[in-house]
Amino acid sequence: MRRASRYPLGDVTVFSLIIINKAGGLIYQREYQAGLRSLSTNDYLVLAGTFHGVHAITRSITPKLPLAQTSPATTTPGGGGSAPPAGYSYPNPGIAASGLEHLETEKFRLTCFQTLTGTKFLLFTDPMTGNVDTIMNKIYELYADYVMKNPFYQLEMPVRCEAFDRHLGAWLRGRT
């Protein structure tokens, strides 16, 4: 049984969206819930830069796991058991290490989606919000349609696109 949400949007509460460019600079920030603690522009810039650094560190410390033995009957000289593994690999060999993807507290869940170009989307939601991946995919779709296809948008610069703001806000309100 799901607990009753304490927010007006019910189980799809999106608090805030932050977009960080590949260099760690804040290029977009919007709040979607009234009553949140306000942060200054400088606080958001520090948050973006700090998260970029933490994401890079967690990506670099992804553990490599020992590869399985290729020959089941291999033993070490002296008859003392199996030979050590031939090498190491990431947990999902075909997928690059991704860094921090989720952070959850009692009050919010932070979800990070990083594009192939290095742009990071940070979505702050209620911890009980379901289908966060679906929400993130739609946000990315709207970003691609209204920001990246805008001939006046310069890559890596702050996003100033009214059509993106309008469509994203309408879509998030429509999910209530």
Secondary structure, 3 states (H helix, E strand, C coil): CCCCCCCCCHHHCEEEEEEECCCCCEEEEEECCCCCCCCCHHHHHHHHHHHHHHHHHHHHCCCCEECCCCCCCCECCCCCCECCCCCEECCCCCCCCCCCCEEECCCCEEEEEECCCCCEEEEEECCCCCCHHHHHHHHHHHHHHHHHCCCCCCCCCCCCCHHHHHHHHHHHHHCC
